[in-house]
Amino acid sequence: MRERPVPLSPGALACQGVDRVLLEAVIALVLEAGHLIAAELVRPGGPRGAGDKAEIDVEVEVILRQGLTKLLACDFVGEKPVCS
């Protein structure tokens, strides 16, 4: 039986035609968002917001929207609508 490639291994990416540069940029963007969320959890006074509404949610969504749409000509649909 043939061994399946490990997801995200260089061989698997090449076989699937994944744009390595794009993937690395997306991973960096997601890591940045994750660091912001982690920092929010340990900030003095605790996380901002209450219930199911946290300010960091909107901030992360904006970062992801701006970053992803800059990397790729695409639409972005977030969890919650942003009102102008």
N, CA, C and O atoms as a Maestro MAE file, in Angstrom:
{
 s_m_m2io_version
 :::
 2.0.0
}

f_m_ct {
 s_m_title
 :::
 protein
 m_atom[336] {
  # First column is atom index #
  i_m_mmod_type
  r_m_x_coord
  r_m_y_coord
  r_m_z_coord
  i_m_residue_number
  s_m_chain_name
  s_m_pdb_residue_name
  s_m_pdb_atom_name
  i_m_atomic_number
  :::
  1 25 0.853 -1.176 0.000 1 A "MET " " N  " 7
  2 3 0.000 0.000 0.000 1 A "MET " " CA " 6
  3 2 0.901 1.242 0.000 1 A "MET " " C  " 6
  4 15 1.901 1.300 0.716 1 A "MET " " O  " 8
  5 25 0.530 2.217 -0.805 2 A "ARG " " N  " 7
  6 3 1.310 3.443 -0.928 2 A "ARG " " CA " 6
  7 2 1.063 4.362 0.270 2 A "ARG " " C  " 6
  8 15 -0.078 4.551 0.692 2 A "ARG " " O  " 8
  9 25 2.130 4.923 0.805 3 A "GLU " " N  " 7
  10 3 2.019 5.815 1.957 3 A "GLU " " CA " 6
  11 2 1.483 7.170 1.505 3 A "GLU " " C  " 6
  12 15 1.930 7.721 0.499 3 A "GLU " " O  " 8
  13 25 0.517 7.703 2.261 4 A "ARG " " N  " 7
  14 3 -0.044 9.017 1.939 4 A "ARG " " CA " 6
  15 2 0.881 10.107 2.447 4 A "ARG " " C  " 6
  16 15 1.449 9.958 3.529 4 A "ARG " " O  " 8
  17 25 1.056 11.204 1.706 5 A "PRO " " N  " 7
  18 3 1.911 12.290 2.184 5 A "PRO " " CA " 6
  19 2 1.301 12.968 3.412 5 A "PRO " " C  " 6
  20 15 0.080 13.029 3.559 5 A "PRO " " O  " 8
  21 25 2.150 13.462 4.267 6 A "VAL " " N  " 7
  22 3 1.705 14.180 5.461 6 A "VAL " " CA " 6
  23 2 1.174 15.539 5.022 6 A "VAL " " C  " 6
  24 15 1.827 16.220 4.232 6 A "VAL " " O  " 8
  25 25 0.000 15.955 5.514 7 A "PRO " " N  " 7
  26 3 -0.525 17.267 5.133 7 A "PRO " " CA " 6
  27 2 0.488 18.372 5.446 7 A "PRO " " C  " 6
  28 15 1.134 18.354 6.494 7 A "PRO " " O  " 8
  29 25 0.617 19.315 4.542 8 A "LEU " " N  " 7
  30 3 1.508 20.463 4.624 8 A "LEU " " CA " 6
  31 2 2.982 20.115 4.482 8 A "LEU " " C  " 6
  32 15 3.834 20.990 4.638 8 A "LEU " " O  " 8
  33 25 3.304 18.853 4.188 9 A "SER " " N  " 7
  34 3 4.697 18.517 3.907 9 A "SER " " CA " 6
  35 2 5.040 19.107 2.541 9 A "SER " " C  " 6
  36 15 4.151 19.283 1.708 9 A "SER " " O  " 8
  37 25 6.314 19.414 2.300 10 A "PRO " " N  " 7
  38 3 6.672 19.968 0.986 10 A "PRO " " CA " 6
  39 2 6.211 19.094 -0.175 10 A "PRO " " C  " 6
  40 15 5.772 19.614 -1.201 10 A "PRO " " O  " 8
  41 25 6.305 17.777 -0.028 11 A "GLY " " N  " 7
  42 3 5.859 16.883 -1.094 11 A "GLY " " CA " 6
  43 2 4.363 16.962 -1.323 11 A "GLY " " C  " 6
  44 15 3.904 16.981 -2.466 11 A "GLY " " O  " 8
  45 25 3.597 17.008 -0.235 12 A "ALA " " N  " 7
  46 3 2.139 17.093 -0.351 12 A "ALA " " CA " 6
  47 2 1.729 18.415 -0.993 12 A "ALA " " C  " 6
  48 15 0.824 18.450 -1.827 12 A "ALA " " O  " 8
  49 25 2.388 19.488 -0.609 13 A "LEU " " N  " 7
  50 3 2.069 20.800 -1.175 13 A "LEU " " CA " 6
  51 2 2.351 20.838 -2.672 13 A "LEU " " C  " 6
  52 15 1.546 21.353 -3.448 13 A "LEU " " O  " 8
  53 25 3.480 20.298 -3.067 14 A "ALA " " N  " 7
  54 3 3.838 20.291 -4.490 14 A "ALA " " CA " 6
  55 2 2.848 19.466 -5.300 14 A "ALA " " C  " 6
  56 15 2.466 19.865 -6.400 14 A "ALA " " O  " 8
  57 25 2.428 18.319 -4.768 15 A "CYS " " N  " 7
  58 3 1.472 17.454 -5.475 15 A "CYS " " CA " 6
  59 2 0.121 18.130 -5.637 15 A "CYS " " C  " 6
  60 15 -0.576 17.906 -6.627 15 A "CYS " " O  " 8
  61 25 -0.248 18.953 -4.673 16 A "GLN " " N  " 7
  62 3 -1.557 19.596 -4.705 16 A "GLN " " CA " 6
  63 2 -1.514 20.946 -5.399 16 A "GLN " " C  " 6
  64 15 -2.549 21.601 -5.528 16 A "GLN " " O  " 8
  65 25 -0.345 21.377 -5.847 17 A "GLY " " N  " 7
  66 3 -0.230 22.655 -6.544 17 A "GLY " " CA " 6
  67 2 -0.431 23.854 -5.635 17 A "GLY " " C  " 6
  68 15 -0.893 24.902 -6.087 17 A "GLY " " O  " 8
  69 25 -0.094 23.717 -4.370 18 A "VAL " " N  " 7
  70 3 -0.281 24.802 -3.410 18 A "VAL " " CA " 6
  71 2 0.798 25.863 -3.613 18 A "VAL " " C  " 6
  72 15 1.979 25.546 -3.751 18 A "VAL " " O  " 8
  73 25 0.380 27.106 -3.630 19 A "ASP " " N  " 7
  74 3 1.303 28.240 -3.726 19 A "ASP " " CA " 6
  75 2 1.952 28.430 -2.364 19 A "ASP " " C  " 6
  76 15 1.333 28.950 -1.436 19 A "ASP " " O  " 8
  77 25 3.188 28.008 -2.255 20 A "ARG " " N  " 7
  78 3 3.921 28.019 -0.982 20 A "ARG " " CA " 6
  79 2 4.028 29.427 -0.398 20 A "ARG " " C  " 6
  80 15 3.863 29.613 0.808 20 A "ARG " " O  " 8
  81 25 4.302 30.409 -1.240 21 A "VAL " " N  " 7
  82 3 4.450 31.785 -0.767 21 A "VAL " " CA " 6
  83 2 3.131 32.285 -0.182 21 A "VAL " " C  " 6
  84 15 3.109 32.912 0.878 21 A "VAL " " O  " 8
  85 25 2.045 32.004 -0.877 22 A "LEU " " N  " 7
  86 3 0.732 32.409 -0.388 22 A "LEU " " CA " 6
  87 2 0.406 31.709 0.926 22 A "LEU " " C  " 6
  88 15 -0.069 32.343 1.868 22 A "LEU " " O  " 8
  89 25 0.660 30.408 0.990 23 A "LEU " " N  " 7
  90 3 0.393 29.653 2.209 23 A "LEU " " CA " 6
  91 2 1.179 30.219 3.387 23 A "LEU " " C  " 6
  92 15 0.624 30.394 4.472 23 A "LEU " " O  " 8
  93 25 2.447 30.504 3.188 24 A "GLU " " N  " 7
  94 3 3.268 31.047 4.274 24 A "GLU " " CA " 6
  95 2 2.778 32.419 4.716 24 A "GLU " " C  " 6
  96 15 2.824 32.735 5.905 24 A "GLU " " O  " 8
  97 25 2.310 33.239 3.780 25 A "ALA " " N  " 7
  98 3 1.771 34.553 4.122 25 A "ALA " " CA " 6
  99 2 0.481 34.419 4.929 25 A "ALA " " C  " 6
  100 15 0.267 35.166 5.884 25 A "ALA " " O  " 8
  101 25 -0.374 33.475 4.552 26 A "VAL " " N  " 7
  102 3 -1.623 33.247 5.286 26 A "VAL " " CA " 6
  103 2 -1.316 32.730 6.693 26 A "VAL " " C  " 6
  104 15 -1.934 33.171 7.662 26 A "VAL " " O  " 8
  105 25 -0.375 31.807 6.808 27 A "ILE " " N  " 7
  106 3 0.001 31.282 8.124 27 A "ILE " " CA " 6
  107 2 0.528 32.407 9.004 27 A "ILE " " C  " 6
  108 15 0.175 32.477 10.181 27 A "ILE " " O  " 8
  109 25 1.368 33.292 8.459 28 A "ALA " " N  " 7
  110 3 1.900 34.415 9.230 28 A "ALA " " CA " 6
  111 2 0.779 35.331 9.705 28 A "ALA " " C  " 6
  112 15 0.806 35.811 10.838 28 A "ALA " " O  " 8
  113 25 -0.197 35.574 8.854 29 A "LEU " " N  " 7
  114 3 -1.337 36.414 9.205 29 A "LEU " " CA " 6
  115 2 -2.161 35.788 10.332 29 A "LEU " " C  " 6
  116 15 -2.556 36.477 11.273 29 A "LEU " " O  " 8
  117 25 -2.413 34.502 10.234 30 A "VAL " " N  " 7
  118 3 -3.189 33.798 11.262 30 A "VAL " " CA " 6
  119 2 -2.415 33.761 12.588 30 A "VAL " " C  " 6
  120 15 -3.008 33.906 13.657 30 A "VAL " " O  " 8
  121 25 -1.105 33.569 12.517 31 A "LEU " " N  " 7
  122 3 -0.300 33.590 13.742 31 A "LEU " " CA " 6
  123 2 -0.340 34.960 14.403 31 A "LEU " " C  " 6
  124 15 -0.419 35.059 15.627 31 A "LEU " " O  " 8
  125 25 -0.286 36.015 13.599 32 A "GLU " " N  " 7
  126 3 -0.394 37.379 14.139 32 A "GLU " " CA " 6
  127 2 -1.719 37.552 14.877 32 A "GLU " " C  " 6
  128 15 -1.755 38.086 15.986 32 A "GLU " " O  " 8
  129 25 -2.797 37.101 14.260 33 A "ALA " " N  " 7
  130 3 -4.114 37.185 14.895 33 A "ALA " " CA " 6
  131 2 -4.141 36.375 16.192 33 A "ALA " " C  " 6
  132 15 -4.702 36.821 17.192 33 A "ALA " " O  " 8
  133 25 -3.545 35.204 16.177 34 A "GLY " " N  " 7
  134 3 -3.484 34.370 17.373 34 A "GLY " " CA " 6
  135 2 -2.716 35.022 18.496 34 A "GLY " " C  " 6
  136 15 -3.104 34.911 19.660 34 A "GLY " " O  " 8
  137 25 -1.625 35.707 18.166 35 A "HIS " " N  " 7
  138 3 -0.847 36.405 19.194 35 A "HIS " " CA " 6
  139 2 -1.668 37.530 19.819 35 A "HIS " " C  " 6
  140 15 -1.588 37.763 21.025 35 A "HIS " " O  " 8
  141 25 -2.452 38.224 19.005 36 A "LEU " " N  " 7
  142 3 -3.316 39.285 19.538 36 A "LEU " " CA " 6
  143 2 -4.355 38.713 20.501 36 A "LEU " " C  " 6
  144 15 -4.622 39.295 21.552 36 A "LEU " " O  " 8
  145 25 -4.933 37.584 20.141 37 A "ILE " " N  " 7
  146 3 -5.931 36.946 21.004 37 A "ILE " " CA " 6
  147 2 -5.284 36.492 22.312 37 A "ILE " " C  " 6
  148 15 -5.851 36.694 23.386 37 A "ILE " " O  " 8
  149 25 -4.099 35.881 22.229 38 A "ALA " " N  " 7
  150 3 -3.394 35.433 23.429 38 A "ALA " " CA " 6
  151 2 -3.048 36.615 24.329 38 A "ALA " " C  " 6
  152 15 -3.196 36.530 25.548 38 A "ALA " " O  " 8
  153 25 -2.588 37.715 23.738 39 A "ALA " " N  " 7
  154 3 -2.256 38.906 24.518 39 A "ALA " " CA " 6
  155 2 -3.500 39.486 25.195 39 A "ALA " " C  " 6
  156 15 -3.429 39.990 26.316 39 A "ALA " " O  " 8
  157 25 -4.621 39.410 24.512 40 A "GLU " " N  " 7
  158 3 -5.883 39.910 25.081 40 A "GLU " " CA " 6
  159 2 -6.260 39.139 26.336 40 A "GLU " " C  " 6
  160 15 -6.769 39.715 27.296 40 A "GLU " " O  " 8
  161 25 -6.012 37.853 26.327 41 A "LEU " " N  " 7
  162 3 -6.389 37.015 27.472 41 A "LEU " " CA " 6
  163 2 -5.596 37.327 28.728 41 A "LEU " " C  " 6
  164 15 -6.089 37.121 29.837 41 A "LEU " " O  " 8
  165 25 -4.379 37.817 28.573 42 A "VAL " " N  " 7
  166 3 -3.529 38.063 29.741 42 A "VAL " " CA " 6
  167 2 -3.343 39.552 30.028 42 A "VAL " " C  " 6
  168 15 -2.501 39.911 30.850 42 A "VAL " " O  " 8
  169 25 -4.094 40.410 29.384 43 A "ARG " " N  " 7
  170 3 -3.926 41.848 29.603 43 A "ARG " " CA " 6
  171 2 -4.391 42.221 31.008 43 A "ARG " " C  " 6
  172 15 -5.303 41.595 31.548 43 A "ARG " " O  " 8
  173 25 -3.765 43.243 31.604 44 A "PRO " " N  " 7
  174 3 -4.199 43.705 32.937 44 A "PRO " " CA " 6
  175 2 -5.681 44.078 32.898 44 A "PRO " " C  " 6
  176 15 -6.111 44.821 32.016 44 A "PRO " " O  " 8
  177 25 -6.432 43.585 33.815 45 A "GLY " " N  " 7
  178 3 -7.869 43.841 33.834 45 A "GLY " " CA " 6
  179 2 -8.666 42.815 33.060 45 A "GLY " " C  " 6
  180 15 -9.897 42.851 33.056 45 A "GLY " " O  " 8
  181 25 -7.979 41.911 32.411 46 A "GLY " " N  " 7
  182 3 -8.656 40.851 31.669 46 A "GLY " " CA " 6
  183 2 -9.077 41.285 30.288 46 A "GLY " " C  " 6
  184 15 -8.868 42.433 29.896 46 A "GLY " " O  " 8
  185 25 -9.671 40.369 29.551 47 A "PRO " " N  " 7
  186 3 -10.105 40.679 28.189 47 A "PRO " " CA " 6
  187 2 -11.191 41.751 28.170 47 A "PRO " " C  " 6
  188 15 -12.007 41.844 29.088 47 A "PRO " " O  " 8
  189 25 -11.187 42.554 27.117 48 A "ARG " " N  " 7
  190 3 -12.222 43.577 26.956 48 A "ARG " " CA " 6
  191 2 -13.498 42.940 26.415 48 A "ARG " " C  " 6
  192 15 -13.451 41.961 25.670 48 A "ARG " " O  " 8
  193 25 -14.626 43.505 26.798 49 A "GLY " " N  " 7
  194 3 -15.900 43.009 26.305 49 A "GLY " " CA " 6
  195 2 -16.602 42.147 27.332 49 A "GLY " " C  " 6
  196 15 -16.069 41.875 28.409 49 A "GLY " " O  " 8
  197 25 -17.807 41.720 26.984 50 A "ALA " " N  " 7
  198 3 -18.598 40.895 27.895 50 A "ALA " " CA " 6
  199 2 -19.518 39.993 27.091 50 A "ALA " " C  " 6
  200 15 -19.885 40.304 25.958 50 A "ALA " " O  " 8
  201 25 -19.881 38.882 27.689 51 A "GLY " " N  " 7
  202 3 -20.787 37.944 27.032 51 A "GLY " " CA " 6
  203 2 -20.171 37.402 25.766 51 A "GLY " " C  " 6
  204 15 -19.033 36.932 25.766 51 A "GLY " " O  " 8
  205 25 -20.928 37.470 24.681 52 A "ASP " " N  " 7
  206 3 -20.408 36.931 23.410 52 A "ASP " " CA " 6
  207 2 -19.777 38.024 22.542 52 A "ASP " " C  " 6
  208 15 -19.495 37.791 21.367 52 A "ASP " " O  " 8
  209 25 -19.556 39.203 23.104 53 A "LYS " " N  " 7
  210 3 -18.979 40.322 22.353 53 A "LYS " " CA " 6
  211 2 -17.650 40.735 22.972 53 A "LYS " " C  " 6
  212 15 -17.604 41.224 24.100 53 A "LYS " " O  " 8
  213 25 -16.583 40.535 22.228 54 A "ALA " " N  " 7
  214 3 -15.252 40.949 22.674 54 A "ALA " " CA " 6
  215 2 -14.655 41.862 21.613 54 A "ALA " " C  " 6
  216 15 -14.756 41.585 20.417 54 A "ALA " " O  " 8
  217 25 -14.034 42.948 22.054 55 A "GLU " " N  " 7
  218 3 -13.451 43.902 21.113 55 A "GLU " " CA " 6
  219 2 -12.393 43.251 20.237 55 A "GLU " " C  " 6
  220 15 -12.229 43.621 19.075 55 A "GLU " " O  " 8
  221 25 -11.673 42.280 20.795 56 A "ILE " " N  " 7
  222 3 -10.616 41.620 20.033 56 A "ILE " " CA " 6
  223 2 -11.188 40.875 18.823 56 A "ILE " " C  " 6
  224 15 -10.507 40.726 17.809 56 A "ILE " " O  " 8
  225 25 -12.435 40.406 18.926 57 A "ASP " " N  " 7
  226 3 -13.068 39.717 17.789 57 A "ASP " " CA " 6
  227 2 -13.105 40.618 16.558 57 A "ASP " " C  " 6
  228 15 -12.749 40.199 15.457 57 A "ASP " " O  " 8
  229 25 -13.534 41.843 16.760 58 A "VAL " " N  " 7
  230 3 -13.640 42.789 15.650 58 A "VAL " " CA " 6
  231 2 -12.252 43.141 15.135 58 A "VAL " " C  " 6
  232 15 -12.036 43.204 13.925 58 A "VAL " " O  " 8
  233 25 -11.300 43.374 16.054 59 A "GLU " " N  " 7
  234 3 -9.939 43.734 15.652 59 A "GLU " " CA " 6
  235 2 -9.293 42.620 14.816 59 A "GLU " " C  " 6
  236 15 -8.658 42.889 13.796 59 A "GLU " " O  " 8
  237 25 -9.462 41.385 15.254 60 A "VAL " " N  " 7
  238 3 -8.888 40.252 14.526 60 A "VAL " " CA " 6
  239 2 -9.567 40.091 13.177 60 A "VAL " " C  " 6
  240 15 -8.905 39.814 12.177 60 A "VAL " " O  " 8
  241 25 -10.878 40.261 13.140 61 A "GLU " " N  " 7
  242 3 -11.594 40.136 11.873 61 A "GLU " " CA " 6
  243 2 -11.115 41.182 10.865 61 A "GLU " " C  " 6
  244 15 -10.963 40.877 9.683 61 A "GLU " " O  " 8
  245 25 -10.879 42.405 11.324 62 A "VAL " " N  " 7
  246 3 -10.385 43.463 10.441 62 A "VAL " " CA " 6
  247 2 -8.994 43.112 9.917 62 A "VAL " " C  " 6
  248 15 -8.719 43.269 8.728 62 A "VAL " " O  " 8
  249 25 -8.121 42.640 10.799 63 A "ILE " " N  " 7
  250 3 -6.764 42.256 10.383 63 A "ILE " " CA " 6
  251 2 -6.819 41.134 9.349 63 A "ILE " " C  " 6
  252 15 -6.129 41.188 8.331 63 A "ILE " " O  " 8
  253 25 -7.638 40.124 9.612 64 A "LEU " " N  " 7
  254 3 -7.751 39.013 8.669 64 A "LEU " " CA " 6
  255 2 -8.348 39.461 7.343 64 A "LEU " " C  " 6
  256 15 -7.860 39.070 6.282 64 A "LEU " " O  " 8
  257 25 -9.401 40.282 7.390 65 A "ARG " " N  " 7
  258 3 -10.028 40.762 6.157 65 A "ARG " " CA " 6
  259 2 -9.028 41.554 5.321 65 A "ARG " " C  " 6
  260 15 -8.861 41.294 4.129 65 A "ARG " " O  " 8
  261 25 -8.364 42.522 5.951 66 A "GLN " " N  " 7
  262 3 -7.417 43.355 5.215 66 A "GLN " " CA " 6
  263 2 -6.252 42.526 4.669 66 A "GLN " " C  " 6
  264 15 -5.856 42.687 3.515 66 A "GLN " " O  " 8
  265 25 -5.717 41.655 5.493 67 A "GLY " " N  " 7
  266 3 -4.575 40.848 5.080 67 A "GLY " " CA " 6
  267 2 -4.911 39.861 3.985 67 A "GLY " " C  " 6
  268 15 -4.184 39.746 2.998 67 A "GLY " " O  " 8
  269 25 -6.020 39.142 4.155 68 A "LEU " " N  " 7
  270 3 -6.384 38.118 3.169 68 A "LEU " " CA " 6
  271 2 -6.788 38.724 1.836 68 A "LEU " " C  " 6
  272 15 -6.430 38.200 0.782 68 A "LEU " " O  " 8
  273 25 -7.526 39.818 1.873 69 A "THR " " N  " 7
  274 3 -7.943 40.433 0.611 69 A "THR " " CA " 6
  275 2 -6.786 41.140 -0.084 69 A "THR " " C  " 6
  276 15 -6.848 41.389 -1.288 69 A "THR " " O  " 8
  277 25 -5.728 41.468 0.660 70 A "LYS " " N  " 7
  278 3 -4.525 42.020 0.044 70 A "LYS " " CA " 6
  279 2 -3.726 40.907 -0.641 70 A "LYS " " C  " 6
  280 15 -3.132 41.118 -1.698 70 A "LYS " " O  " 8
  281 25 -3.720 39.730 -0.030 71 A "LEU " " N  " 7
  282 3 -2.981 38.596 -0.584 71 A "LEU " " CA " 6
  283 2 -3.673 37.979 -1.795 71 A "LEU " " C  " 6
  284 15 -3.019 37.493 -2.717 71 A "LEU " " O  " 8
  285 25 -4.998 38.003 -1.780 72 A "LEU " " N  " 7
  286 3 -5.770 37.295 -2.781 72 A "LEU " " CA " 6
  287 2 -6.985 38.127 -3.150 72 A "LEU " " C  " 6
  288 15 -7.670 38.646 -2.268 72 A "LEU " " O  " 8
  289 25 -7.257 38.260 -4.427 73 A "ALA " " N  " 7
  290 3 -8.453 38.976 -4.859 73 A "ALA " " CA " 6
  291 2 -9.649 38.088 -4.525 73 A "ALA " " C  " 6
  292 15 -9.973 37.160 -5.267 73 A "ALA " " O  " 8
  293 25 -10.296 38.383 -3.407 74 A "CYS " " N  " 7
  294 3 -11.393 37.526 -2.955 74 A "CYS " " CA " 6
  295 2 -12.360 38.330 -2.104 74 A "CYS " " C  " 6
  296 15 -12.073 39.459 -1.705 74 A "CYS " " O  " 8
  297 25 -13.503 37.732 -1.836 75 A "ASP " " N  " 7
  298 3 -14.455 38.295 -0.891 75 A "ASP " " CA " 6
  299 2 -14.112 37.741 0.481 75 A "ASP " " C  " 6
  300 15 -13.479 36.691 0.590 75 A "ASP " " O  " 8
  301 25 -14.526 38.442 1.524 76 A "PHE " " N  " 7
  302 3 -14.302 37.999 2.884 76 A "PHE " " CA " 6
  303 2 -15.612 38.126 3.626 76 A "PHE " " C  " 6
  304 15 -16.216 39.199 3.648 76 A "PHE " " O  " 8
  305 25 -16.052 37.054 4.229 77 A "VAL " " N  " 7
  306 3 -17.272 37.086 5.036 77 A "VAL " " CA " 6
  307 2 -16.870 36.729 6.440 77 A "VAL " " C  " 6
  308 15 -16.444 35.606 6.710 77 A "VAL " " O  " 8
  309 25 -17.008 37.699 7.346 78 A "GLY " " N  " 7
  310 3 -16.648 37.461 8.740 78 A "GLY " " CA " 6
  311 2 -17.800 36.864 9.518 78 A "GLY " " C  " 6
  312 15 -18.892 36.639 8.995 78 A "GLY " " O  " 8
  313 25 -17.521 36.618 10.772 79 A "GLU " " N  " 7
  314 3 -18.530 36.018 11.647 79 A "GLU " " CA " 6
  315 2 -19.704 36.963 11.865 79 A "GLU " " C  " 6
  316 15 -20.865 36.554 11.846 79 A "GLU " " O  " 8
  317 25 -19.376 38.238 12.072 80 A "LYS " " N  " 7
  318 3 -20.420 39.225 12.352 80 A "LYS " " CA " 6
  319 2 -20.300 40.350 11.335 80 A "LYS " " C  " 6
  320 15 -19.192 40.749 10.976 80 A "LYS " " O  " 8
  321 25 -21.430 40.861 10.872 81 A "PRO " " N  " 7
  322 3 -21.374 41.956 9.891 81 A "PRO " " CA " 6
  323 2 -20.770 43.203 10.513 81 A "PRO " " C  " 6
  324 15 -21.002 43.505 11.683 81 A "PRO " " O  " 8
  325 25 -19.986 43.927 9.710 82 A "VAL " " N  " 7
  326 3 -19.391 45.183 10.154 82 A "VAL " " CA " 6
  327 2 -20.254 46.298 9.604 82 A "VAL " " C  " 6
  328 15 -20.439 46.409 8.393 82 A "VAL " " O  " 8
  329 25 -20.782 47.122 10.491 83 A "CYS " " N  " 7
  330 3 -21.636 48.237 10.078 83 A "CYS " " CA " 6
  331 2 -20.787 49.486 9.872 83 A "CYS " " C  " 6
  332 15 -19.893 49.771 10.668 83 A "CYS " " O  " 8
  333 25 -21.067 50.227 8.808 84 A "SER " " N  " 7
  334 3 -20.317 51.461 8.560 84 A "SER " " CA " 6
  335 2 -21.119 52.649 9.016 84 A "SER " " C  " 6
  336 15 -20.663 53.786 8.894 84 A "SER " " O  " 8
  :::
 }
 m_bond[335] {
  # First column is bond index #
  i_m_from
  i_m_to
  i_m_order
  :::
  1 1 2 1
  2 2 3 1
  3 3 4 2
  4 3 5 1
  5 5 6 1
  6 6 7 1
  7 7 8 2
  8 7 9 1
  9 9 10 1
  10 10 11 1
  11 11 12 2
  12 11 13 1
  13 13 14 1
  14 14 15 1
  15 15 16 2
  16 15 17 1
  17 17 18 1
  18 18 19 1
  19 19 20 2
  20 19 21 1
  21 21 22 1
  22 22 23 1
  23 23 24 2
  24 23 25 1
  25 25 26 1
  26 26 27 1
  27 27 28 2
  28 27 29 1
  29 29 30 1
  30 30 31 1
  31 31 32 2
  32 31 33 1
  33 33 34 1
  34 34 35 1
  35 35 36 2
  36 35 37 1
  37 37 38 1
  38 38 39 1
  39 39 40 2
  40 39 41 1
  41 41 42 1
  42 42 43 1
  43 43 44 2
  44 43 45 1
  45 45 46 1
  46 46 47 1
  47 47 48 2
  48 47 49 1
  49 49 50 1
  50 50 51 1
  51 51 52 2
  52 51 53 1
  53 53 54 1
  54 54 55 1
  55 55 56 2
  56 55 57 1
  57 57 58 1
  58 58 59 1
  59 59 60 2
  60 59 61 1
  61 61 62 1
  62 62 63 1
  63 63 64 2
  64 63 65 1
  65 65 66 1
  66 66 67 1
  67 67 68 2
  68 67 69 1
  69 69 70 1
  70 70 71 1
  71 71 72 2
  72 71 73 1
  73 73 74 1
  74 74 75 1
  75 75 76 2
  76 75 77 1
  77 77 78 1
  78 78 79 1
  79 79 80 2
  80 79 81 1
  81 81 82 1
  82 82 83 1
  83 83 84 2
  84 83 85 1
  85 85 86 1
  86 86 87 1
  87 87 88 2
  88 87 89 1
  89 89 90 1
  90 90 91 1
  91 91 92 2
  92 91 93 1
  93 93 94 1
  94 94 95 1
  95 95 96 2
  96 95 97 1
  97 97 98 1
  98 98 99 1
  99 99 100 2
  100 99 101 1
  101 101 102 1
  102 102 103 1
  103 103 104 2
  104 103 105 1
  105 105 106 1
  106 106 107 1
  107 107 108 2
  108 107 109 1
  109 109 110 1
  110 110 111 1
  111 111 112 2
  112 111 113 1
  113 113 114 1
  114 114 115 1
  115 115 116 2
  116 115 117 1
  117 117 118 1
  118 118 119 1
  119 119 120 2
  120 119 121 1
  121 121 122 1
  122 122 123 1
  123 123 124 2
  124 123 125 1
  125 125 126 1
  126 126 127 1
  127 127 128 2
  128 127 129 1
  129 129 130 1
  130 130 131 1
  131 131 132 2
  132 131 133 1
  133 133 134 1
  134 134 135 1
  135 135 136 2
  136 135 137 1
  137 137 138 1
  138 138 139 1
  139 139 140 2
  140 139 141 1
  141 141 142 1
  142 142 143 1
  143 143 144 2
  144 143 145 1
  145 145 146 1
  146 146 147 1
  147 147 148 2
  148 147 149 1
  149 149 150 1
  150 150 151 1
  151 151 152 2
  152 151 153 1
  153 153 154 1
  154 154 155 1
  155 155 156 2
  156 155 157 1
  157 157 158 1
  158 158 159 1
  159 159 160 2
  160 159 161 1
  161 161 162 1
  162 162 163 1
  163 163 164 2
  164 163 165 1
  165 165 166 1
  166 166 167 1
  167 167 168 2
  168 167 169 1
  169 169 170 1
  170 170 171 1
  171 171 172 2
  172 171 173 1
  173 173 174 1
  174 174 175 1
  175 175 176 2
  176 175 177 1
  177 177 178 1
  178 178 179 1
  179 179 180 2
  180 179 181 1
  181 181 182 1
  182 182 183 1
  183 183 184 2
  184 183 185 1
  185 185 186 1
  186 186 187 1
  187 187 188 2
  188 187 189 1
  189 189 190 1
  190 190 191 1
  191 191 192 2
  192 191 193 1
  193 193 194 1
  194 194 195 1
  195 195 196 2
  196 195 197 1
  197 197 198 1
  198 198 199 1
  199 199 200 2
  200 199 201 1
  201 201 202 1
  202 202 203 1
  203 203 204 2
  204 203 205 1
  205 205 206 1
  206 206 207 1
  207 207 208 2
  208 207 209 1
  209 209 210 1
  210 210 211 1
  211 211 212 2
  212 211 213 1
  213 213 214 1
  214 214 215 1
  215 215 216 2
  216 215 217 1
  217 217 218 1
  218 218 219 1
  219 219 220 2
  220 219 221 1
  221 221 222 1
  222 222 223 1
  223 223 224 2
  224 223 225 1
  225 225 226 1
  226 226 227 1
  227 227 228 2
  228 227 229 1
  229 229 230 1
  230 230 231 1
  231 231 232 2
  232 231 233 1
  233 233 234 1
  234 234 235 1
  235 235 236 2
  236 235 237 1
  237 237 238 1
  238 238 239 1
  239 239 240 2
  240 239 241 1
  241 241 242 1
  242 242 243 1
  243 243 244 2
  244 243 245 1
  245 245 246 1
  246 246 247 1
  247 247 248 2
  248 247 249 1
  249 249 250 1
  250 250 251 1
  251 251 252 2
  252 251 253 1
  253 253 254 1
  254 254 255 1
  255 255 256 2
  256 255 257 1
  257 257 258 1
  258 258 259 1
  259 259 260 2
  260 259 261 1
  261 261 262 1
  262 262 263 1
  263 263 264 2
  264 263 265 1
  265 265 266 1
  266 266 267 1
  267 267 268 2
  268 267 269 1
  269 269 270 1
  270 270 271 1
  271 271 272 2
  272 271 273 1
  273 273 274 1
  274 274 275 1
  275 275 276 2
  276 275 277 1
  277 277 278 1
  278 278 279 1
  279 279 280 2
  280 279 281 1
  281 281 282 1
  282 282 283 1
  283 283 284 2
  284 283 285 1
  285 285 286 1
  286 286 287 1
  287 287 288 2
  288 287 289 1
  289 289 290 1
  290 290 291 1
  291 291 292 2
  292 291 293 1
  293 293 294 1
  294 294 295 1
  295 295 296 2
  296 295 297 1
  297 297 298 1
  298 298 299 1
  299 299 300 2
  300 299 301 1
  301 301 302 1
  302 302 303 1
  303 303 304 2
  304 303 305 1
  305 305 306 1
  306 306 307 1
  307 307 308 2
  308 307 309 1
  309 309 310 1
  310 310 311 1
  311 311 312 2
  312 311 313 1
  313 313 314 1
  314 314 315 1
  315 315 316 2
  316 315 317 1
  317 317 318 1
  318 318 319 1
  319 319 320 2
  320 319 321 1
  321 321 322 1
  322 322 323 1
  323 323 324 2
  324 323 325 1
  325 325 326 1
  326 326 327 1
  327 327 328 2
  328 327 329 1
  329 329 330 1
  330 330 331 1
  331 331 332 2
  332 331 333 1
  333 333 334 1
  334 334 335 1
  335 335 336 2
  :::
 }
}
